């Protein structure tokens, strides 16, 4: 063992020793953070909320009246209760928000709220429910909320359309105040600063508000209340907002929070209570000289023996850890490529949760591996574990999927829980989707209509998929090109909400950079013509794949089907376009729906599918425009009656030399793909 290794071992041993010493005396501690801008790594977006330039939008930013609700939740739960000391923490909050309306005379409402909740999935109904409460289950969500309401709702006993209130598990506020009387107009569009203080020892909440960054002297609202019953153990923090038939926009620009009031760790002395104060009782000093000399000798002995004892401990720890050092170094190079955030699972834990990767636990098989259903008995959580087929060859895809999806946060993305890289295995752990993949519901094994996906849920799937692609293409710091959008990669949660998964082929790209030519990857039937021709993946190739998925959802037919009568192959895009040219577009609708659908929505969906699947990539809309069309926030695109004929010419931005070079590197494709992915992983670490 060389000297540098021994030095590292001793440093590690010393750090671990200190860690254990601190752990022994640790108790609940205070927490403090401040975000001058928001990022998707620390927050989860729900509903219609979105991130733009570090600012949170809680509801849709629309020029026409719309109904919307959304929330954003800080990912890490906050500890408010120290069970050992039986103490509930006090807390302080500061955040900045603005509420504006492009049509203030014709629309208003409904407002926003800051909340504390034991649930990290808090999302309620739009309108007067402020995104906090479900209109059909008013008592389901548990929360302490601070509402900033811009609409008078008699149902909740609102005093006016410009007030602040304290809500506890109900939108009927415990106490409110008229902010106009305090000189504050919530709908002014100006940035408003809010400070909220809760002192547990005084059982008092105070809310301060103002346009200045300086905290006002007097609160706009104070409430005597004991929140200790609502702040048990761990609680999530978040913001929610809503609108109903309104163009009101709700933005959160900064957020700071801290807890305090936990007792610090103290040395153990005998104490005596006098008038609620603690007096430390120490023994009186002895005057005998022999005792002084004895204490001096003991002190000198401790001074000498202390360092010697520490050295012995370090040597023992160094010997123990030296045995594991070789193994650690072998795994170090691989783990260095992992991004922080998701949890690292042990192989033993995942093997136990999947019953030894038993065949009865298989949820599905893909090009890169098998997905198993996992039960974690200790937590009661159900998850999906993706196990790579060929570990060495698929290391690049594994790293790509981990590095990309780990830092993404969107309501329509499959959430990554963790990963494992042990015993030559590559494993990813995702949230479990109880309704499986979209293709299984569009093309069920049985032909019973009851198993089919009804029209409202189909439309919701298409809108959700458009929303997440808008996020990946235009709202991330680096653009994410998925490259494998298809119905089998769209998963459905318990409420049939779509979740895009399988980022094994995804690539990162700077927004202002030209796409890089790569080896063509994906699934036939979903690949854009220019991608097949030149191997150049762009956001428009994702748009093409999305268009095919839209037509599948509307028609109930696969992208490429073989007609049993004459063994001919029918292309879905060509078939729908032919019906469109004959003025019979609605005949493309899935006959199994028995015309139980909104005809205007069906026509819109078919035209959106054709426009996205246009052979000419320049004529395809971007995903933001598609989302606006589906949400009735923009007019439809014009789709030509005849399918355009695509002619590949030299004007396309790829030379013959580029095409030839692609074929020359094909023999070492695996190595190039791995290097490309490692670079993507490193780039994404900087983003996160």
ZASEPA-237866 format. One line per field, with one value per residue (C-alpha): residue number from 1; residue in one letter; chain; y, z, x. Coordinates in pm, whole numbers, padded with zeros to 5 digits. Last residue first. Example, Ala and Ser with C-alpha at 12.3 -4.5 7.8 and 13.67 -1.06 7.14 Angstrom:
! residues 2
nr c(2,1)
rest c(s,a)
kette c(A,A)
c2 c(-00106,-00450)
c3 c(00714,00780)
c1 c(01367,01230)
! end
This chain:
! residues 688
nr c(688,687,686,685,684,683,682,681,680,679,678,677,676,675,674,673,672,671,670,669,668,667,666,665,664,663,662,661,660,659,658,657,656,655,654,653,652,651,650,649,648,647,646,645,644,643,642,641,640,639,638,637,636,635,634,633,632,631,630,629,628,627,626,625,624,623,622,621,620,619,618,617,616,615,614,613,612,611,610,609,608,607,606,605,604,603,602,601,600,599,598,597,596,595,594,593,592,591,590,589,588,587,586,585,584,583,582,581,580,579,578,577,576,575,574,573,572,571,570,569,568,567,566,565,564,563,562,561,560,559,558,557,556,555,554,553,552,551,550,549,548,547,546,545,544,543,542,541,540,539,538,537,536,535,534,533,532,531,530,529,528,527,526,525,524,523,522,521,520,519,518,517,516,515,514,513,512,511,510,509,508,507,506,505,504,503,502,501,500,499,498,497,496,495,494,493,492,491,490,489,488,487,486,485,484,483,482,481,480,479,478,477,476,475,474,473,472,471,470,469,468,467,466,465,464,463,462,461,460,459,458,457,456,455,454,453,452,451,450,449,448,447,446,445,444,443,442,441,440,439,438,437,436,435,434,433,432,431,430,429,428,427,426,425,424,423,422,421,420,419,418,417,416,415,414,413,412,411,410,409,408,407,406,405,404,403,402,401,400,399,398,397,396,395,394,393,392,391,390,389,388,387,386,385,384,383,382,381,380,379,378,377,376,375,374,373,372,371,370,369,368,367,366,365,364,363,362,361,360,359,358,357,356,355,354,353,352,351,350,349,348,347,346,345,344,343,342,341,340,339,338,337,336,335,334,333,332,331,330,329,328,327,326,325,324,323,322,321,320,319,318,317,316,315,314,313,312,311,310,309,308,307,306,305,304,303,302,301,300,299,298,297,296,295,294,293,292,291,290,289,288,287,286,285,284,283,282,281,280,279,278,277,276,275,274,273,272,271,270,269,268,267,266,265,264,263,262,261,260,259,258,257,256,255,254,253,252,251,250,249,248,247,246,245,244,243,242,241,240,239,238,237,236,235,234,233,232,231,230,229,228,227,226,225,224,223,222,221,220,219,218,217,216,215,214,213,212,211,210,209,208,207,206,205,204,203,202,201,200,199,198,197,196,195,194,193,192,191,190,189,188,187,186,185,184,183,182,181,180,179,178,177,176,175,174,173,172,171,170,169,168,167,166,165,164,163,162,161,160,159,158,157,156,155,154,153,152,151,150,149,148,147,146,145,144,143,142,141,140,139,138,137,136,135,134,133,132,131,130,129,128,127,126,125,124,123,122,121,120,119,118,117,116,115,114,113,112,111,110,109,108,107,106,105,104,103,102,101,100,99,98,97,96,95,94,93,92,91,90,89,88,87,86,85,84,83,82,81,80,79,78,77,76,75,74,73,72,71,70,69,68,67,66,65,64,63,62,61,60,59,58,57,56,55,54,53,52,51,50,49,48,47,46,45,44,43,42,41,40,39,38,37,36,35,34,33,32,31,30,29,28,27,26,25,24,23,22,21,20,19,18,17,16,15,14,13,12,11,10,9,8,7,6,5,4,3,2,1)
rest c(x,x,x,x,x,x,x,x,x,x,x,x,x,x,x,x,x,x,x,x,x,x,x,x,x,x,x,x,x,x,x,x,x,x,x,x,x,x,x,x,x,x,x,x,x,x,x,x,x,x,x,x,x,x,x,x,x,x,x,x,x,x,x,x,x,x,x,x,x,x,x,x,x,x,x,x,x,x,x,x,x,x,x,x,x,x,x,x,x,x,x,x,x,x,x,x,x,x,x,x,x,x,x,x,x,x,x,x,x,x,x,x,x,x,x,x,x,x,x,x,x,x,x,x,x,x,x,x,x,x,x,x,x,x,x,x,x,x,x,x,x,x,x,x,x,x,x,x,x,x,x,x,x,x,x,x,x,x,x,x,x,x,x,x,x,x,x,x,x,x,x,x,x,x,x,x,x,x,x,x,x,x,x,x,x,x,x,x,x,x,x,x,x,x,x,x,x,x,x,x,x,x,x,x,x,x,x,x,x,x,x,x,x,x,x,x,x,x,x,x,x,x,x,x,x,x,x,x,x,x,x,x,x,x,x,x,x,x,x,x,x,x,x,x,x,x,x,x,x,x,x,x,x,x,x,x,x,x,x,x,x,x,x,x,x,x,x,x,x,x,x,x,x,x,x,x,x,x,x,x,x,x,x,x,x,x,x,x,x,x,x,x,x,x,x,x,x,x,x,x,x,x,x,x,x,x,x,x,x,x,x,x,x,x,x,x,x,x,x,x,x,x,x,x,x,x,x,x,x,x,x,x,x,x,x,x,x,x,x,x,x,x,x,x,x,x,x,x,x,x,x,x,x,x,x,x,x,x,x,x,x,x,x,x,x,x,x,x,x,x,x,x,x,x,x,x,x,x,x,x,x,x,x,x,x,x,x,x,x,x,x,x,x,x,x,x,x,x,x,x,x,x,x,x,x,x,x,x,x,x,x,x,x,x,x,x,x,x,x,x,x,x,x,x,x,x,x,x,x,x,x,x,x,x,x,x,x,x,x,x,x,x,x,x,x,x,x,x,x,x,x,x,x,x,x,x,x,x,x,x,x,x,x,x,x,x,x,x,x,x,x,x,x,x,x,x,x,x,x,x,x,x,x,x,x,x,x,x,x,x,x,x,x,x,x,x,x,x,x,x,x,x,x,x,x,x,x,x,x,x,x,x,x,x,x,x,x,x,x,x,x,x,x,x,x,x,x,x,x,x,x,x,x,x,x,x,x,x,x,x,x,x,x,x,x,x,x,x,x,x,x,x,x,x,x,x,x,x,x,x,x,x,x,x,x,x,x,x,x,x,x,x,x,x,x,x,x,x,x,x,x,x,x,x,x,x,x,x,x,x,x,x,x,x,x,x,x,x,x,x,x,x,x,x,x,x,x,x,x,x,x,x,x,x,x,x,x,x,x,x,x,x,x,x,x,x,x,x,x,x,x,x,x,x,x,x,x,x,x,x,x,x,x,x,x,x,x,x,x,x,x,x,x,x,x,x,x,x,x,x,x,x,x,x,x,x,x,x,x,x,x,x,x,x,x,x,x,x,x,x,x,x,x,x,x,x,x,x)
kette c(A,A,A,A,A,A,A,A,A,A,A,A,A,A,A,A,A,A,A,A,A,A,A,A,A,A,A,A,A,A,A,A,A,A,A,A,A,A,A,A,A,A,A,A,A,A,A,A,A,A,A,A,A,A,A,A,A,A,A,A,A,A,A,A,A,A,A,A,A,A,A,A,A,A,A,A,A,A,A,A,A,A,A,A,A,A,A,A,A,A,A,A,A,A,A,A,A,A,A,A,A,A,A,A,A,A,A,A,A,A,A,A,A,A,A,A,A,A,A,A,A,A,A,A,A,A,A,A,A,A,A,A,A,A,A,A,A,A,A,A,A,A,A,A,A,A,A,A,A,A,A,A,A,A,A,A,A,A,A,A,A,A,A,A,A,A,A,A,A,A,A,A,A,A,A,A,A,A,A,A,A,A,A,A,A,A,A,A,A,A,A,A,A,A,A,A,A,A,A,A,A,A,A,A,A,A,A,A,A,A,A,A,A,A,A,A,A,A,A,A,A,A,A,A,A,A,A,A,A,A,A,A,A,A,A,A,A,A,A,A,A,A,A,A,A,A,A,A,A,A,A,A,A,A,A,A,A,A,A,A,A,A,A,A,A,A,A,A,A,A,A,A,A,A,A,A,A,A,A,A,A,A,A,A,A,A,A,A,A,A,A,A,A,A,A,A,A,A,A,A,A,A,A,A,A,A,A,A,A,A,A,A,A,A,A,A,A,A,A,A,A,A,A,A,A,A,A,A,A,A,A,A,A,A,A,A,A,A,A,A,A,A,A,A,A,A,A,A,A,A,A,A,A,A,A,A,A,A,A,A,A,A,A,A,A,A,A,A,A,A,A,A,A,A,A,A,A,A,A,A,A,A,A,A,A,A,A,A,A,A,A,A,A,A,A,A,A,A,A,A,A,A,A,A,A,A,A,A,A,A,A,A,A,A,A,A,A,A,A,A,A,A,A,A,A,A,A,A,A,A,A,A,A,A,A,A,A,A,A,A,A,A,A,A,A,A,A,A,A,A,A,A,A,A,A,A,A,A,A,A,A,A,A,A,A,A,A,A,A,A,A,A,A,A,A,A,A,A,A,A,A,A,A,A,A,A,A,A,A,A,A,A,A,A,A,A,A,A,A,A,A,A,A,A,A,A,A,A,A,A,A,A,A,A,A,A,A,A,A,A,A,A,A,A,A,A,A,A,A,A,A,A,A,A,A,A,A,A,A,A,A,A,A,A,A,A,A,A,A,A,A,A,A,A,A,A,A,A,A,A,A,A,A,A,A,A,A,A,A,A,A,A,A,A,A,A,A,A,A,A,A,A,A,A,A,A,A,A,A,A,A,A,A,A,A,A,A,A,A,A,A,A,A,A,A,A,A,A,A,A,A,A,A,A,A,A,A,A,A,A,A,A,A,A,A,A,A,A,A,A,A,A,A,A,A,A,A,A,A,A,A,A,A,A,A,A,A,A,A,A,A,A,A,A,A,A,A,A,A,A,A,A,A,A,A,A,A,A,A,A,A,A,A,A,A,A,A,A,A,A,A,A,A,A,A,A,A,A)
c2 c(01990,02170,02084,01720,01731,01808,01521,01275,01398,01351,00994,00941,01053,00834,00530,00597,00627,00294,00113,00261,00138,-00039,00239,00499,00476,00477,00806,00953,00887,01087,01380,01376,01391,01713,01781,02106,02020,02225,01920,01786,01527,01558,01505,01473,01651,01449,01590,01787,02024,02067,02422,02458,02502,02831,02891,02873,02597,02367,02127,02418,02566,02228,02192,02543,02458,02130,02297,02286,02070,02249,02265,01889,01815,01464,01608,01382,01677,01829,01489,01428,01781,01727,01399,01556,01856,01628,01417,01725,01865,01525,01488,01114,00817,00741,00364,00397,00062,00232,00425,00749,00742,00792,01143,01246,01164,01471,01257,01424,01362,00993,00965,01147,00897,00601,00757,00831,00480,00299,-00011,-00322,-00563,-00924,-00940,-01023,-00998,-00630,-00583,-00282,-00009,00277,00071,00145,00277,00575,00869,00727,00587,00919,01102,00848,00911,01286,01239,01051,01343,01595,01396,01424,01798,01829,01716,01384,01372,01018,01143,00952,00781,01105,01300,01060,01084,00761,00638,00351,00184,00222,00428,00470,00619,00650,01008,01345,01629,01888,02255,02452,02739,02530,02324,01953,01654,01311,01046,00685,00521,00779,00519,00707,00956,00957,00989,01040,00733,00811,00522,00614,00556,00486,00622,00425,00153,00423,00557,00837,00697,00986,01177,01499,01701,02070,02204,02456,02280,02476,02438,02079,01882,02103,02118,01740,01713,01923,01747,01412,01549,01679,01346,01147,01379,01324,00949,00980,01177,00923,00599,00358,00014,-00271,-00231,-00281,-00648,-00754,-00924,-00884,-00509,-00279,00077,-00024,-00226,00042,00308,00131,-00006,00103,00061,00279,00202,00486,00400,00203,00162,-00142,-00220,-00555,-00669,-00761,-00403,-00091,00016,00308,00536,00675,00801,00971,00886,01223,01383,01590,01730,01728,01642,01602,01223,01182,01277,01124,00799,00738,00822,00618,00310,00364,00383,00078,-00120,-00310,-00405,-00492,-00681,-00715,-00417,-00454,-00193,-00205,-00076,00035,-00051,00113,-00048,00108,-00199,-00441,-00291,-00462,-00461,-00517,-00607,-00441,-00635,-00501,-00270,-00352,-00386,-00642,-00595,-00614,-00921,-01015,-01370,-01430,-01390,-01120,-01280,-01215,-00862,-00680,-00929,-00877,-00501,-00495,-00735,-00522,-00221,00092,00425,00704,00958,01301,01298,01222,00905,00912,00910,00585,00409,00526,00465,00106,-00044,00202,00096,-00271,-00200,00009,-00252,-00426,-00089,00011,-00228,-00146,00228,00191,00016,00278,00562,00419,00376,00734,00864,00677,00827,01175,01140,00967,01266,01533,01285,01213,01581,01633,01342,01478,01824,01684,01497,01810,02007,01731,01728,02106,02078,02368,02184,02368,02377,02137,02285,02351,02505,02721,02673,02926,02850,03039,02824,02484,02297,02128,01859,01887,01691,01884,02057,01979,02278,02288,02315,02662,02735,02652,02840,02924,03132,03152,03370,03459,03300,03393,03381,03491,03596,03537,03409,03159,02988,03043,02856,02869,02644,02690,02434,02301,01935,01824,01574,01492,01641,01996,02003,01921,02179,02456,02622,02940,03310,03484,03797,03971,04273,04264,04585,04682,04605,04375,04558,04426,04689,04613,04498,04212,04079,03775,03684,03345,03298,02997,03189,02900,02790,03126,03131,03401,03465,03729,03824,04043,04170,04222,04447,04309,04521,04226,04177,04548,04642,04969,04802,04878,04723,04411,04327,04082,03719,03480,03110,03093,02878,02709,02407,02190,02495,02822,03159,03450,03730,03954,04127,04005,04069,03919,03557,03338,03022,02980,03359,03356,03703,03673,03774,03552,03539,03225,03106,02733,02472,02145,01815,01725,01499,01731,01895,01575,01656,02007,01883,02135,02327,02432,02763,02600,02917,02824,02523,02191,02057,01940,01825,01539,01576,01509,01601,01959,02313,02570,02898,03006,03159,03359,03322,03524,03799,03852,04124,04442,04293,04153,04110,04006,04016,03850,03883,03683,03710,03471,03479,03212,03184,02879,02760,02402,02161,02018,01680,01668,01315,01346,01660,01791,02019,01811,01943,01714,01752,01793,02146,02142,02335,02360,02400,02494,02613,02738,02966,03313,03404,03555,03257,03205,02883,02862,02831,02998,02956,03181,03047,03157,02975,02693,02548,02481,02329,02034,01940,02057,01900,02115,02085,01957,02147,02486,02798,03139,03346,03027,03047,02769,02707,02400,02360,02042,01741,01556,01451,01343,00999,01116,01375,01118,00881,01147,01244,00884,00856,01163,01027,00692,00861,01076,00774,00577,00865,00895,00521,00534,00827,00642,00334,00000)
c3 c(-01130,-01445,-01381,-01324,-01658,-01845,-01676,-01763,-02122,-02148,-02017,-02275,-02571,-02454,-02431,-02767,-02927,-02777,-02889,-03238,-03315,-03640,-03733,-03739,-04115,-04191,-04010,-04183,-04519,-04418,-04292,-04608,-04817,-04633,-04380,-04347,-04603,-04921,-05090,-05138,-04981,-05143,-04918,-05082,-04888,-04798,-04989,-04816,-04661,-04281,-04153,-03786,-03533,-03344,-03009,-02640,-02689,-02458,-02744,-02962,-02686,-02627,-02998,-03009,-02715,-02885,-03197,-03514,-03810,-04142,-04130,-04066,-04405,-04377,-04168,-03867,-03632,-03869,-03914,-03539,-03477,-03751,-03592,-03246,-03366,-03547,-03233,-03014,-03244,-03260,-02880,-02822,-02784,-03158,-03087,-02916,-03074,-03415,-03334,-03532,-03890,-04027,-03880,-04163,-04449,-04667,-04927,-04859,-04486,-04548,-04741,-04464,-04208,-04413,-04493,-04124,-04019,-04271,-04407,-04494,-04750,-04653,-04888,-04651,-04324,-04364,-04188,-03959,-03914,-03674,-03467,-03480,-03211,-03431,-03189,-02956,-03247,-03434,-03128,-03096,-03462,-03399,-03094,-03309,-03554,-03272,-03137,-03480,-03469,-03137,-03326,-03402,-03718,-03849,-04209,-04399,-04113,-03915,-04220,-04258,-03890,-03690,-03516,-03750,-03685,-03326,-03209,-03298,-03599,-03545,-03460,-03640,-03390,-03370,-03411,-03091,-02948,-02716,-02592,-02644,-02417,-02563,-02484,-02597,-02254,-02143,-02087,-01938,-02011,-01750,-01861,-01607,-01593,-01233,-01090,-01308,-01681,-01868,-02207,-02328,-02491,-02678,-02852,-02805,-02852,-02946,-02614,-02714,-02399,-02438,-02180,-01926,-01945,-02057,-02436,-02551,-02228,-02086,-02414,-02431,-02083,-02178,-02510,-02328,-02078,-02357,-02544,-02228,-02130,-02472,-02423,-02073,-02202,-02488,-02293,-02275,-02372,-02124,-02114,-02492,-02454,-02728,-02496,-02541,-02511,-02791,-02673,-02307,-02345,-02577,-02307,-02057,-01717,-01514,-01174,-01259,-01003,-00934,-01073,-00961,-01207,-01209,-01367,-01247,-01236,-00869,-00784,-00965,-00812,-00884,-00725,-00707,-01066,-01124,-01449,-01617,-01663,-01342,-01428,-01255,-01439,-01258,-01233,-01580,-01768,-01575,-01501,-01852,-02017,-01767,-01833,-02210,-02196,-01970,-02215,-02379,-02052,-01862,-02128,-02022,-01789,-01499,-01457,-01112,-01072,-00726,-00452,-00113,00216,00384,00536,00302,-00017,-00288,-00638,-00976,-01238,-01567,-01809,-02022,-02287,-02583,-02363,-02148,-01922,-01573,-01458,-01093,-01166,-01345,-01017,-00989,-00659,-00498,-00647,-00313,-00195,-00506,-00476,-00113,-00182,-00473,-00244,-00344,-00419,-00371,-00641,-00602,-00702,-01054,-01134,-01335,-01020,-00930,-01220,-01144,-00771,-00796,-00834,-00581,-00320,-00370,-00323,-00013,00164,00335,00407,00595,00883,00913,00903,01174,01400,01326,01387,01722,01833,01728,01924,02235,02205,02157,02479,02691,02710,02793,03013,03213,03260,03386,03630,03759,03800,03976,04219,04285,04359,04587,04776,04814,04995,04907,04742,04484,04533,04313,04013,04006,03678,03721,03472,03463,03507,03840,03987,03835,03944,03719,03751,03444,03114,02834,02594,02244,02129,02212,01904,01872,01511,01163,00849,00511,00201,-00131,-00438,-00757,-00718,-01007,-01034,-01365,-01386,-01728,-01577,-01634,-01312,-01166,-00920,-00709,-00490,-00304,-00110,00207,00317,00681,00890,01260,01374,01261,01256,01627,01711,01530,01844,01740,01827,01493,01367,01038,00852,01081,01211,01176,00808,00677,00432,00073,00001,-00156,00176,00379,00735,00870,01240,01390,01769,02002,02229,02270,01913,01762,01399,01166,00808,00593,00254,-00020,-00303,-00658,-00849,-01075,-00889,-00822,-00455,-00379,-00050,00138,00465,00421,00077,00250,00418,00696,00761,01055,01094,00717,00568,00315,00544,00688,00876,00684,00778,00567,00337,00154,-00174,-00318,-00004,00335,00217,00393,00209,00001,-00028,-00260,-00308,-00549,-00518,-00224,-00070,00139,00415,00451,00722,00552,00542,00210,00224,00397,00089,-00113,-00433,-00473,-00393,-00170,-00205,-00572,-00465,-00399,-00521,-00881,-00960,-00771,-00540,-00559,-00256,-00365,-00099,00182,00546,00451,00499,00266,00082,-00108,-00439,-00588,-00772,-00939,-01176,-01523,-01742,-01596,-01511,-01861,-01880,-01514,-01271,-00940,-00804,-00548,-00309,-00024,00339,00594,00964,01187,01545,01617,01816,02126,02295,02367,02234,01982,01823,01599,01297,01062,00705,00408,00111,-00235,-00196,-00351,-00648,-00711,-00999,-01089,-01411,-01573,-01870,-01995,-02309,-02307,-02120,-01867,-01711,-01335,-01065,-01259,-01078,-01169,-01244,-01608,-01659,-01437,-01463,-01265,-01447,-01212,-01004,-01013,-00778,-00637,-00557,-00889,-01104,-01019,-00852,-00817,-00519,-00316,00058,00305,00681,00900,01276,01441,01597,01813,01772,02058,01929,01568,01633,01776,01490,01231,01403,01389,01026,00934,01114,00940,00602,00665,00785,00475,00243,00401,00372,00003,-00059,00115,-00103,00000)
c1 c(-02800,-02684,-02319,-02411,-02593,-02276,-02092,-02369,-02384,-02007,-02047,-02321,-02112,-01824,-02056,-02215,-01874,-01761,-02076,-02063,-01712,-01800,-02044,-01767,-01707,-02079,-02128,-01823,-01987,-02294,-02084,-01874,-02191,-02277,-02551,-02746,-03016,-02969,-02819,-03167,-03392,-03733,-04035,-04373,-04644,-04956,-05250,-05524,-05272,-05294,-05343,-05255,-05534,-05586,-05420,-05517,-05773,-05574,-05493,-05381,-05162,-04997,-04921,-04771,-04545,-04452,-04314,-04524,-04412,-04372,-03992,-03976,-04134,-04279,-04565,-04620,-04678,-04935,-05103,-05134,-05263,-05523,-05634,-05654,-05855,-06099,-06141,-06185,-06454,-06625,-06638,-06632,-06863,-06861,-06867,-06525,-06434,-06452,-06131,-06164,-06028,-06381,-06358,-06124,-06363,-06297,-06116,-05778,-05830,-05903,-05575,-05391,-05523,-05397,-05059,-04994,-05101,-04877,-05051,-04848,-04994,-05053,-05356,-05642,-05451,-05363,-05031,-05013,-04753,-04815,-05064,-05435,-05671,-05751,-05731,-05462,-05261,-05288,-05151,-04866,-04771,-04769,-04547,-04295,-04291,-04251,-03954,-03792,-03867,-03678,-03371,-03200,-02985,-02940,-02938,-03207,-03389,-03384,-03506,-03800,-03907,-03896,-04212,-04302,-03970,-03854,-03555,-03192,-03014,-02638,-02559,-02540,-02519,-02794,-02698,-02641,-02846,-03064,-02769,-02833,-02880,-02962,-03221,-03177,-03212,-03468,-03738,-04035,-04312,-04587,-04950,-05232,-05457,-05560,-05354,-05058,-05024,-04700,-04594,-04289,-04504,-04698,-04390,-04137,-03786,-03555,-03600,-03425,-03353,-03269,-03030,-03155,-03490,-03798,-03801,-03760,-03800,-04076,-04268,-04229,-04383,-04685,-04746,-04751,-05003,-05228,-05222,-05292,-05580,-05738,-05722,-05866,-06163,-06212,-06232,-05933,-06054,-06095,-06473,-06478,-06383,-06144,-05898,-05524,-05562,-05439,-05495,-05470,-05148,-05006,-05043,-04819,-04915,-05216,-05045,-04741,-04471,-04228,-03887,-03579,-03291,-03059,-02721,-02581,-02217,-02250,-02348,-02464,-02796,-03026,-03283,-03634,-03668,-04003,-04181,-04235,-04578,-04578,-04236,-03898,-03577,-03244,-03238,-03392,-03077,-02788,-02972,-03106,-02778,-02577,-02791,-02778,-02397,-02369,-02579,-02295,-02132,-02449,-02636,-02998,-03034,-03276,-03550,-03709,-04067,-04178,-04428,-04371,-04472,-04168,-04000,-04178,-04036,-04241,-04084,-04249,-03992,-03888,-03667,-03386,-03250,-03474,-03778,-03956,-04257,-04404,-04211,-04283,-04397,-04066,-03879,-03614,-03502,-03837,-03846,-03809,-03544,-03333,-03373,-03250,-02965,-02848,-02826,-03014,-02845,-03100,-03172,-03010,-02647,-02539,-02350,-02029,-01816,-01992,-01821,-01469,-01516,-01636,-01290,-01149,-01402,-01317,-00945,-01015,-01225,-00934,-00772,-01087,-01023,-00652,-00723,-00986,-00736,-00467,-00713,-00822,-00458,-00381,-00681,-00564,-00217,-00366,-00569,-00301,-00067,-00325,-00512,-00198,-00129,-00484,-00453,-00124,-00270,-00576,-00353,-00151,-00466,-00598,-00271,-00294,-00622,-00853,-01139,-01348,-01728,-01921,-02111,-02485,-02606,-02913,-03192,-03473,-03842,-03859,-03580,-03523,-03212,-02964,-02697,-02482,-02490,-02320,-02564,-02688,-02891,-03264,-03482,-03635,-03552,-03676,-03582,-03731,-03658,-03841,-03799,-03991,-04337,-04572,-04952,-05110,-05476,-05632,-05957,-06235,-06132,-05785,-05567,-05253,-05040,-04713,-04515,-04356,-04355,-04382,-04184,-04243,-04574,-04639,-05019,-05059,-04791,-04981,-05115,-05296,-05305,-05334,-05158,-05233,-05091,-04787,-04626,-04261,-04234,-03957,-03734,-03748,-04012,-04350,-04492,-04633,-04594,-04780,-04763,-04852,-04859,-04849,-04604,-04357,-04424,-04335,-04456,-04330,-04448,-04273,-04417,-04270,-04492,-04364,-04601,-04876,-05132,-05361,-05263,-05317,-05149,-05215,-05309,-05681,-05650,-05518,-05849,-05762,-05850,-05884,-05958,-06006,-06279,-06052,-06016,-05739,-05603,-05636,-05482,-05603,-05492,-05738,-05817,-06149,-06354,-06450,-06438,-06696,-06580,-06897,-06917,-06611,-06465,-06174,-05809,-05710,-05362,-05401,-05168,-05224,-05171,-05250,-05436,-05603,-05910,-06160,-06312,-06332,-06523,-06380,-06030,-05856,-05530,-05528,-05681,-06022,-06191,-06122,-05908,-05915,-05647,-05289,-05087,-04861,-04590,-04839,-04765,-04858,-04728,-04883,-04823,-05132,-05239,-05525,-05855,-05929,-06039,-06177,-06330,-06182,-05843,-05784,-05406,-05403,-05113,-05025,-04672,-04477,-04185,-04107,-03996,-04076,-03992,-04032,-04080,-03991,-04205,-04035,-04080,-03704,-03663,-03947,-03802,-04080,-04063,-03850,-03874,-03946,-03710,-03863,-03997,-04344,-04485,-04859,-05098,-05452,-05616,-05932,-05880,-05971,-05774,-05425,-05285,-05004,-05130,-05127,-04859,-04579,-04249,-03955,-03605,-03615,-03945,-04069,-04419,-04735,-05034,-05082,-04780,-04418,-04164,-03883,-03512,-03378,-03626,-03473,-03615,-03455,-03340,-03373,-03303,-03234,-03233,-03270,-03265,-03146,-03316,-03067,-02707,-02484,-02398,-02404,-02134,-01899,-01981,-01905,-01581,-01467,-01576,-01374,-01068,-01098,-01131,-00828,-00632,-00730,-00642,-00299,-00244,-00339,-00106,00178,00155,00000)
! end
